[in-house]
Amino acid sequence: MNNKIIGFYKKRWIYFTISLCIMLAGIVAVFVKGVQLDIQFKGGALIKYSYEGTLDAEAVADTATNLLGRPVTTQVTTDLLTGDKRLVINIAGNYGVEASEQEKFEADLKAAYPEAKLEFAEASMVEPFFGQKFLRNGIIAILLSALLVMGYVWIRFKKMGGLSAGIMALVALFHDVLVVFFTCVIFGIPIGESFVAVALSIIGYSINDTIVIYDRIRENTNTTRRVPIDTLTDLSISQSMMRSINTNIAVLISVSLVYILAYAHNIQSIQSFALPMAVGSISGCYSTICIAGPLWVSWKKRTEKVRTVNS
């Protein structure tokens, strides 16, 4: 047996406390900062203009908010191939923008920034009904994928208590999705299609690492006899840990490079994906090593204790 065994189960309460503190901090952030929904999920309008020179996105947002009397966020982007500059205006609300209101807004905006030579490019409106439908479908997709993952783990690891393994894997997945959600809240990233994409990606990434550890536990169960389940699990995690860490480092480096490039060119749509993805990958590695395994051992020990008492 490998002598270099890290006592993950013995230190489980430290890991559980860290996760609990992260969850509490996220809940506090939700009440303090609130949850921002993108227009895909709540309805509103998206208007794009081409421009010349430079524009301060925050100043334009303040100007647009005053002109429309509605919450407005803006971003400026540059096409890397053509060099064309775009001003993207997100107008929140439960209704779109009437044609007459849009014409007046455009005229006032051009008057406020004449040197930018703003030219209308395109506009899209999202009705509240469709926004709520998109939000509902996104939540269903996340929940369905998590349940399917639990079912797969349940069937595949039936010999080592498939249901308990599946439920603990599900707990770890929801831990990671919540970390991604709280990251969006803390950094003021609107919850939209990027969040759904990140959540589904993290679910796939995290469960892959968890399955590797479960596989190692099953292999060690067949080759190592008369070893307590907590020691066996610690051994399996210790043997698989570097694989998970190295995979996470590779993912983190690639996602960080994407975020840096997006930040340098002020491409907020990519930033809103890359930043939560980077944090989620770290959380996925942490939950796989420090949460799923120790939770599963706790479940098994509790079950064995109940059986002993009843017998």
N, C-alpha and C positions, 0 to 999 in steps of 0.2 A: 504493500500500500504506500502511496505517496506520503512522505512525512510532512511535506509543506502544505498543510491543510489550514485554511483560514476559517475561523469560527464564526461563520455568517449567522448560524442559528443562535449561538450564544449572544451575539451582539444585535439580535433582531430588533430589540426595543429601541436601540439607538437609530436604526434605519427607519423604523416605523415612526419614531418621533420626528425625524427630519422630514419625512413625507407629510406628516400631519401639520407641521409648521408651514410647509409650502402651501398646503391646501388652505389653511387658515389665512395666510397672507393673500392668497388669491381671492378668497371670499371677501376679505376686507377691501381689496382693490375693486371688486365688483360694486360694493356699496359706495365707495368713495368716488370712483371714476365713472362708474356705469358701464354698460355694454353697448358698444357702437355696432349697429348693423349696416352693412353695405346696402346700396340701393337695390341689388339683386334680391335681397331678403326683406326689404321693408317698403320698397317703392320709391319713386322719385325720378329725377332726370339726370342725364349725363350729356353734357354739351362740350364739344371739342372745337378749338380754334387753332389755326396756324398763326405764328407770330415771328417777328424779327427782333434781333437784339437780345436783351435780357429782361426777365421778369422775376419779381419776388413773389413766390407762390403764396406766402402767408399774407402779404399786403393785398394781393388780388382777391384772396378769400375774404378778407375783411371788407373790401370794397363791394364784392358781390353779395355778401351777407346784408350789408346796409341797403343795397339797391333792391334786393328781393324780399327782405324781411324774413328770410328763412335760413336755417343752418346750411352753410356751404363749405366744402373742402375742395382744394385745388391741388394739382400737381403739374409740373412742367417736365416734358420728356423730349428727348432728342433721338431721332432715328440714326443708328450707328452707320447705316449704309449711305443714306442720302443726306444726312445732316439736317433734315427738316425738323423744326421745333414745333411742339404742340402744347397748348394749354388745355388741360382737362379739368372741367368744372363739374363736381358732384353736388347736386342739389337735393337735399333730403326732404322728405315730406310724404304725406299720404296721397299726393296728387302730383301730376306732372306740371308742365309749364305751357300755358296757352300761347298760341302763335303771336297774338298781339303783345303779350307780356314778354315773350322771348325777343321780339323785335325791339321793344323799348329797352330791355336789359342790354341787348347787344349794342344799341346806339349809345347808351350811357357808359358802357364799359369801354367802347372805342374812344369816347370823349375823355375818359379818365386816363387812358393810356394811348395817346395818339402816336407816340414814337414806336410803339410795338407793331403797328400796322396789322391789327387783328383781322383775320378772315375766317368766316364760318367754315368748318370742315364737315361735321356731322353731329347728329343729336339722336338720343334714344331715350324713350320713356318706359318706366316699369310701373305698372299698376300695382297697388297694394295687394290685390287678390293673387296675382302671379308671384309677387315677392314672398308672400306667406306660403304659397305652394312650394316655391323653390326651397325655402327654409325647412319646411316639413319634410320634403323629399331628401334633403341633405342629412337631417337628423336620422331619418329612417335608414339611409344608406350606411351611416356610421354604426347604428345599433344592429342592423342586419349582418354587417360584416363581422362585428364582434361576436354575435351569437353563432354564426357559422364557424368562426375560428374555435369557439368553445366546444362546439359539436365535434369538430375534427379532432381536437385534442382528446376529448372524451373517448372517441372510438379508437384512436391510434394508441393511447396509453391505458387501455382498459385493464391490463394486467397489474398496473401499479396504482389502481384506483383512478380510473379515467375521469369520473365526475369531479372529484376533488382537484385533480390536476387542471381540468378545464376551467373550473370556477376560479382557481387562483390565477390562472393565466388571464382570465377575463378581468379580474380585479386589477392586475398589473396594467392591462390595456386601458382601462378607464382612468387609471392613475395618469398614464401618459397623455391621454386625450385631454384630461383636465389641466395638466401642465401646459399643453399647447394653448388651450382656451384662456388660461390665466395670463399667459405670455402676451396674447393679443390684447387682453384688457389692460395690462400694465403699460404696454408700449403704445396704446391707443390705436391698434390696428383694427379696422372694421371687420366684423365677422361676415364673411362672404364665401364665394366659391373657393378662394385660396385656403380658407380654414378647413373646408371639407376635404380638399385635396391633401393637405398636410395631415389631417387626422387619419384618413385612409392609408396614407403612406406610412405613418408611424405605426399603425396597427399591424401592417404587414411586416415592417422592419422589426418591431418588438417581439411579435410572436415567433419570428424565425429564430431569434436568439433563445427564447424560452424553450422552444422545441429542441434545440441543440442540447440544452442542459437536461431536459427531461430524458432525451435519448441516452445521455451519459449516465443518468441515474439508473435507467433500466439496464444498461450494459453492466454497470458495477453491481447491481443487484444479482445478476446472473453469475458474476465471477467472484464476488466477495461475499462470503457467508458469515453469519453471526456478527454482523456489525450494526450498531444502533442506526436507526434511520436518519437521525440528525448528523451523525458523523459521515454516513454514506452520502448525504446530500451536500454537506460541506466539501467533501472530497470531489464530488462531481462538479460543483460550481468552481472550485479551485482549478480543476483540470481544464475547464472550458472558459474561464474568465478572460484570459489573454486574447482568445479568439474574438470574444465580444468587444473587448476594449479596442483591439486593432481595427476591427470592422467599423466601430464608432468613430475612431480617429480618421479613417479614410472618408467616411460620409461627412464628418464635420469639416474637414479641409475643403472638400469639393463644394459643399453648401456655403461655407464661409467665403470662398472665392466668388461664388455667384452673388452673394449679398454685397460684397465689396464693390464689384463691378456695377451692380444695380444702384448702389448708394452713390458711386462716383458719377453716374449718369442720371441720377434722380428718377429711376424707374420704380415707382412705388408699388406697382402691381407685383413685381418680382421680389422686392423687399418684403412685402407682406406674406410671401411664401417662404423665402429663404430663412428669415429670422426665426419664425416659429418652428421651422423644420430643423434648424440647428439645435434649438433648445429641446425639441421633442426627441431628437436622436440621443442626446445626453440622458434625458429622462428614460428613454427606452432601454439604454444600457444599464442604467442604475436600477430600474425596476426588475429587469431580468436577473441581475446578480443578487440584489439585496432585498427584493420584495417577494417575488413569485416563489422561489425555493423555500425560504424560511416560513412563509405563510402556509405552504403545502405541508411542511413538516409539522407545524402547529396544528393544522387540521387533522393529520394522521395520528398524532399523539393524543389529541383530544378524543378522537374516535376510539382509539385503543383503550383509553382510560374509562370511557363510558361502557365499553363492552366488558371490561374487567369488573367494574362495579356491578353491572347487571347480572354477570355470571356468578 
